[in-house]
Amino acid sequence: MDTDGTSDRVVYWHRDLPPVFANVLGEGEVEATSARVAGTLANRDRLWEQCLAEMMAAAQVRLEQEVGRRGGRYAHVLNETIDTKRDDRTGETWLHGRFDYVLME
């Protein structure tokens, strides 16, 4: 925490609320994906967790980049949509996420 009581935190997810003094600048959306993995049934739970962790980490980075690019201080993620994607030609599967957020200063 800074001396003025603020946090270095940029992204607030769902029920985590940004500081009360933050003002809304606008809304936005970012997308993120995981790495592609073999789309087999073997180890699918482990692969799902791995892909989910990768996609969420990528979303965090993308949100922080967008906050900086758009001149804000915080992003409050309100909604997310996660889909499974598949390339039948290669047999690979990955996760794709879309994240709706409010940009705040």
Phi and psi in degrees as a GROMACS rama.xvg file:
@    title "Ramachandran Plot"
@    xaxis  label "Phi"
@    yaxis  label "Psi"
@TYPE xy
-77.2206  170.027  ASP-2
-67.6616  -21.9833  THR-3
-88.2875  7.63213  ASP-4
88.8364  2.93791  GLY-5
-92.8455  165.383  THR-6
-108.898  158.265  SER-7
-78.7533  -5.5932  ASP-8
-64.9097  137.458  ARG-9
-109.433  -41.4576  VAL-10
-104.593  129.539  VAL-11
-118.067  125.336  TYR-12
-98.7539  124.743  TRP-13
50.2574  -102.155  HIS-14
-81.8678  -10.9272  ARG-15
-74.2819  119.802  ASP-16
-96.6464  139.855  LEU-17
-69.3972  171.544  PRO-18
-54.7564  145.867  PRO-19
-64.6107  -24.1516  VAL-20
-82.9167  -3.66003  PHE-21
-70.0409  136.397  ALA-22
-105.232  141.435  ASN-23
-74.5433  130.239  VAL-24
-103.838  -28.5787  LEU-25
165.853  -171.265  GLY-26
-121.639  162.619  GLU-27
-162.206  179.714  GLY-28
-146.358  137.307  GLU-29
-125.982  157.783  VAL-30
-122.777  150.649  GLU-31
-148.166  153.31  ALA-32
-132.777  161.915  THR-33
-95.4247  174.684  SER-34
-69.5372  158.592  ALA-35
-82.3737  141.172  ARG-36
-130.676  162.427  VAL-37
-61.3698  129.704  ALA-38
-88.3982  53.7071  GLY-39
-101.685  167.03  THR-40
-77.5664  -21.0441  LEU-41
-65.5663  129.447  ALA-42
60.0262  28.146  ASN-43
-65.2112  -33.3993  ARG-44
-65.9061  -43.6214  ASP-45
-64.6133  -42.2239  ARG-46
-65.663  -38.7379  LEU-47
-59.8587  -48.0997  TRP-48
-62.0685  -40.5697  GLU-49
-62.5306  -48.0562  GLN-50
-64.4285  -40.6975  CYS-51
-62.4798  -44.9299  LEU-52
-62.0591  -43.2098  ALA-53
-64.1775  -44.6138  GLU-54
-65.3614  -41.9207  MET-55
-66.6496  -37.1954  MET-56
-64.4801  -41.906  ALA-57
-64.3797  -39.082  ALA-58
-63.9165  -41.4926  ALA-59
-58.6753  -46.8177  GLN-60
-62.7985  -46.4546  VAL-61
-61.0763  -41.3934  ARG-62
-64.9878  -43.5159  LEU-63
-62.3027  -39.8209  GLU-64
-63.054  -43.9914  GLN-65
-65.5853  -39.5485  GLU-66
-59.3493  -47.0767  VAL-67
-64.7303  -43.9931  GLY-68
-62.5574  -37.3612  ARG-69
-92.0866  2.82854  ARG-70
78.305  25.6741  GLY-71
-101.454  -174.486  GLY-72
-118.63  -26.5676  ARG-73
-140.346  154.348  TYR-74
-126.943  128.896  ALA-75
-110.46  107.351  HIS-76
-75.8649  123.605  VAL-77
-102.154  -31.5296  LEU-78
-150.295  146.427  ASN-79
-140.658  147.21  GLU-80
-127.953  124.47  THR-81
-118.614  127.071  ILE-82
-122.462  150.207  ASP-83
-92.1156  131.139  THR-84
-111.947  151.521  LYS-85
-143.269  138.076  ARG-86
-109.994  101.947  ASP-87
-64.0366  -27.684  ASP-88
-64.9284  -41.9515  ARG-89
-100.211  -13.3071  THR-90
76.1221  18.4266  GLY-91
-98.4059  151.789  GLU-92
-130.781  150.615  THR-93
-155.94  169.968  TRP-94
-105.86  143.898  LEU-95
-127.388  129.398  HIS-96
-123.319  146.836  GLY-97
-123.247  128.173  ARG-98
-124.51  118.13  PHE-99
-92.5312  132.243  ASP-100
-140.245  162.4  TYR-101
-107.597  127.103  VAL-102
-86.4501  133.514  LEU-103
-133.897  156.794  MET-104
